[in-house]
Amino acid sequence: TCATVNTREGGLPTGGYPGHPLFLYTTTNATAPSAAPTGLITSSIANNAIDLTWTDINPLDYNGVFQHFQLTYTTAGSSPVTTTAGSNSSTISSLTIATMYTITVAVVSSGGIGPVAMINASTTQSGPVQPTTSASETATAITVVVSVSNAAEFVPSFYCVTFTRSSVSGVADSPAVVTTVCNSTSNVTLSPAEEDAMYSYVAV
């Protein structure tokens, strides 16, 4: 800032000249931003990531030179994680599936960190996809191995396979014999199975 002092002859402030103005320069200190971002929303949510957008504050409220936006996110009982963004959108990734997060956004200027905007958002959890199977047989047992492609995000409680016997020794079953077997692991075995019988199966 600049202040002007008009001097008179005989009343000369230090450093001035008679009849000429004296300019005094002072420097104001930057302070933290005085406003929080507005309109903080989730633009997209996945099983391990959350996309965010918000509206920047008025530049007059920076109270200094803009540096970046500071984001923090945390879950219940955990320590906050901090990241930054250079614009008014960001993606928080590597999150835990089906978990609620508290997220804050603040402006950081040369004067410090301003007030925060806050939002709660939960990551998603996908349901099971159609599993794939492979089978091995003995004379009296059939074992089916069930594979779920999204097992990392959807952990099955049980694996179930429905076995349908359509014939024994070439003689058709009427009606077909249907048996459903469930197991806590991905190996599902029908035992005993009828010898010399025709079976089909499907994982459910």
ABEGO torsion letter per residue (X at the ends): XBBBBBBBBGBBBBGBBBGBBBBBBBBBBBBBBABBBBGBBBABBBAABBBBBBBBBBAAAAGEBBABBBBBBBBBGBBBBBBBBABABBBBBGBBBGBBBBBBBBBBBAAEBBBBBBBBBBBBBBBBBBBBBBBBBBAABBBBBBBBAAAAABBBABBBBBBBBABBGGBBBOBBBBBBBBBABABBBBOBBBBGBBBBBBBX
